[in-house]
Amino acid sequence: MNVREQLIIRLRGMRKIIGFVATMLMLTLTGFKGTGTFESVAVIELFTSEGCSSCPPADELLGKTILQANRDGKKIYAIALHVDYWNRLGWKDSFSTNQFSERQQSYVQNLNLHGAYTPQMVVNGRTEFVGSDEGALDQALNKALATNATAAFTSLKITEPAGKGIGVHYELQGDFSDSEIHLALVSLHEVTAVKRGENGGRTLKHSNVVRQLLTGRVQAFGEMQFAGYPVPSRDNLSVIAFVQRKTDGQIIAASETH
């Protein structure tokens, strides 16, 4: 075998190694089809409004559930998304955005519902019911916590670069292919004296109110940055992260950091 032939064989071997490394790197960044399972999680999304007289009981149930989950050490993560379509009826909910109304509308389509309503809870992106129905919530949580997750956060940290507000660094393992990551910047506690509308004259208490919601392509690790406003005070904020499959809306991983 001459020198030229030896060189060709070596180059072919190097190409195979480079191809293998590139393939493994791509699988790592985009989520690989693993066979492992991880501890189950449950994510509650409450679609609510300060302009809806039926919503306060659901807000109270959400707060109660958060407290109980913290006491029991269960991986239950809850967020309140205030929709804006009630704002035209006498009271503008300062926590509401059209983004949250659009997210609820996506569930209307994905779950084949007749339309959006409040209060509505959705658990792990697949089970929906009236948000004040404690029995339905218990049943949905039991179902979610009986199913192992296919991915998990190994790290979730808040970063605060000088002058840049709130950033978040995350790391994941497992199968998170064809999924999106959502980061919810939440205000842990809020109190509003409602002046007008269906809840006029009432003082409403809220838990885990989403102030900003980021969505992006999920990777094995990454960083995302919230806008400088609105941001709760540092002692009243939390970030809840969850990974959701695009194919069926199933939430497959979740975590929280303060």
C-alpha positions in Angstrom: 0.0 0.0 0.0 1.6 3.3 -1.1 1.5 6.6 0.9 -1.4 8.0 -1.1 -3.6 5.0 -0.4 -2.8 5.2 3.3 -3.6 8.9 3.4 -7.0 8.2 1.7 -7.9 5.5 4.3 -7.0 7.8 7.2 -9.1 10.7 5.7 -12.0 8.3 5.4 -11.6 7.3 9.0 -11.5 10.9 10.2 -14.6 11.7 8.2 -16.5 8.9 10.0 -15.3 10.2 13.4 -16.3 13.8 12.5 -19.7 12.6 11.3 -20.3 10.7 14.5 -19.3 13.6 16.7 -21.5 16.0 14.7 -24.5 13.6 15.0 -24.1 13.2 18.8 -23.8 17.0 19.2 -27.0 17.5 17.2 -28.8 14.9 19.2 -27.6 16.5 22.4 -28.8 20.0 21.3 -32.2 19.0 19.9 -33.2 16.2 22.3 -32.5 12.5 21.8 -34.8 9.6 21.8 -33.9 8.2 25.2 -35.6 5.2 26.9 -35.2 6.7 30.4 -38.1 8.1 32.5 -38.1 10.8 35.1 -40.1 11.8 38.1 -43.6 12.9 37.2 -44.6 16.6 37.2 -47.9 18.5 36.9 -48.3 22.0 35.5 -51.6 23.8 36.1 -52.5 26.7 33.9 -55.4 28.8 35.2 -57.0 31.2 32.6 -58.7 33.8 34.7 -59.7 37.5 34.8 -60.4 40.1 37.5 -63.5 41.1 35.4 -65.1 37.7 35.8 -67.3 37.1 38.9 -66.8 33.3 38.6 -63.0 33.5 38.8 -62.2 34.4 42.4 -63.0 30.8 43.7 -60.6 29.4 41.0 -57.9 31.9 42.1 -58.4 30.8 45.7 -58.2 27.1 44.7 -55.0 27.7 42.8 -53.4 29.4 45.9 -54.6 26.6 48.1 -53.1 24.0 45.7 -49.8 25.7 45.6 -49.5 25.8 49.4 -50.5 22.1 49.7 -48.0 21.1 47.0 -45.2 23.0 48.8 -46.1 21.2 52.1 -46.2 17.8 50.5 -43.1 18.3 48.4 -44.9 17.4 45.2 -43.7 18.6 41.8 -46.8 20.6 41.0 -46.3 24.0 39.3 -49.1 26.5 38.9 -49.4 29.6 36.9 -52.3 32.1 36.5 -52.7 33.6 33.0 -55.0 36.6 33.0 -56.9 36.9 29.7 -57.9 40.3 28.2 -61.3 39.6 26.6 -63.1 40.6 29.8 -61.5 44.1 29.9 -64.2 45.7 27.7 -66.9 45.0 30.4 -66.1 47.6 32.9 -62.8 46.7 34.5 -59.3 46.4 32.9 -57.3 43.6 34.5 -53.8 45.1 34.8 -52.3 41.5 34.6 -54.0 40.6 31.4 -52.5 40.4 27.9 -53.7 39.2 24.5 -50.8 36.8 24.5 -52.5 34.8 27.3 -55.8 34.9 25.5 -54.2 33.6 22.4 -52.5 30.8 24.4 -56.0 29.8 25.7 -57.3 29.9 22.2 -54.6 27.4 21.1 -56.0 25.0 23.7 -59.5 25.5 22.4 -58.2 24.3 19.0 -55.9 21.5 20.3 -58.5 20.1 22.7 -61.4 20.5 20.3 -63.4 22.8 22.6 -66.4 24.9 21.6 -64.8 28.1 22.8 -62.7 29.9 25.5 -64.1 30.5 28.9 -63.1 31.6 32.4 -62.2 30.3 34.8 -60.5 27.4 33.0 -57.7 25.1 34.2 -55.5 23.0 31.9 -53.2 20.4 33.5 -50.1 19.2 31.6 -51.5 20.6 28.4 -54.0 17.8 27.9 -56.8 17.9 30.6 -59.1 20.9 30.9 -62.0 21.7 33.2 -63.8 24.5 35.1 -61.1 26.2 37.2 -63.1 26.1 40.4 -63.8 22.4 40.3 -61.6 21.0 43.0 -62.6 17.4 42.3 -61.7 17.7 38.7 -58.4 19.3 39.7 -57.5 16.4 42.1 -58.3 13.9 39.5 -56.2 15.6 36.9 -53.3 16.0 39.3 -53.4 12.3 40.3 -53.4 11.3 36.7 -50.4 13.6 35.9 -48.4 12.5 38.9 -49.0 8.8 38.0 -47.2 9.2 34.7 -43.4 9.4 34.5 -42.0 12.3 32.6 -39.7 11.8 29.5 -37.4 14.7 30.3 -36.2 16.7 33.3 -34.4 19.9 34.2 -31.0 19.3 35.7 -30.4 23.0 36.2 -32.6 26.2 36.3 -31.1 29.4 37.5 -32.0 33.1 37.5 -29.2 35.3 36.3 -29.2 39.1 36.7 -26.7 40.7 34.3 -26.0 44.3 35.2 -28.7 46.5 33.7 -30.4 43.7 31.8 -33.2 42.6 34.1 -33.9 38.9 34.7 -32.2 36.1 32.7 -32.6 32.4 33.1 -30.1 29.6 32.4 -31.4 26.0 32.0 -30.1 22.5 31.3 -32.2 19.5 30.3 -31.8 15.7 29.9 -34.1 13.1 28.3 -36.2 13.1 25.2 -37.4 16.6 24.4 -37.5 16.4 20.6 -40.1 18.3 18.7 -40.9 20.5 21.8 -40.9 24.1 23.0 -39.7 25.5 26.2 -41.8 28.1 28.1 -40.5 30.3 30.9 -43.1 32.1 33.0 -42.0 35.0 35.2 -44.5 35.0 38.0 -45.5 37.3 40.8 -46.0 35.1 43.8 -48.7 37.2 45.5 -50.8 40.1 44.2 -53.8 42.0 45.8 -56.2 44.1 43.7 -59.0 46.4 44.9 -61.4 46.1 42.0 -63.4 49.3 41.4 -65.8 48.3 38.6 -67.2 45.4 36.6 -68.6 42.2 37.9 -66.2 42.1 40.9 -66.5 45.8 41.7 -66.0 46.6 45.4 -64.1 43.3 46.0 -60.5 42.9 47.0 -59.0 40.0 45.1 -55.9 37.9 46.0 -53.9 36.2 43.3 -51.1 33.6 43.4 -48.4 33.0 40.8 -49.6 35.6 38.4 -47.7 35.4 35.1 -46.2 38.8 34.2 -44.1 37.6 31.2 -44.1 34.4 29.2 -41.3 33.4 26.9 -41.4 30.6 24.4 -38.5 29.2 22.4 -36.9 26.2 20.7 -35.8 23.8 23.4 -32.2 22.6 23.6 -30.1 20.7 26.0 -29.0 23.9 27.6 -29.7 27.6 26.9 -30.4 31.1 28.3 -33.4 33.3 27.8 -33.9 36.9 28.8 -37.1 38.6 30.1 -37.9 42.2 29.2 -37.1 44.9 31.8 -40.8 45.5 32.4 -43.0 44.2 34.0 -40.9 42.5 36.6 -42.1 41.8 40.2 -39.9 42.7 43.1 -37.0 40.3 43.7 -38.6 38.9 46.9 -41.9 38.3 45.1 -40.9 36.6 42.0 -40.3 33.1 40.7 -39.6 31.5 37.3 -41.5 28.4 36.3 -40.1 26.6 33.3 -41.8 23.8 31.4 -41.3 21.8 28.2 -44.3 21.1 25.9 -44.5 18.9 22.9 -45.7 20.6 19.8 -47.4 17.5 18.4 -50.0 17.0 21.1 -49.4 19.8 23.7 -48.3 17.4 26.4 -46.1 19.0 29.1 -43.1 16.6 29.6 -40.9 18.4 32.1 -41.1 21.3 34.5 -39.2 23.1 37.3 -39.1 26.3 39.3 -36.5 28.6 40.6 -36.6 31.7 42.8 
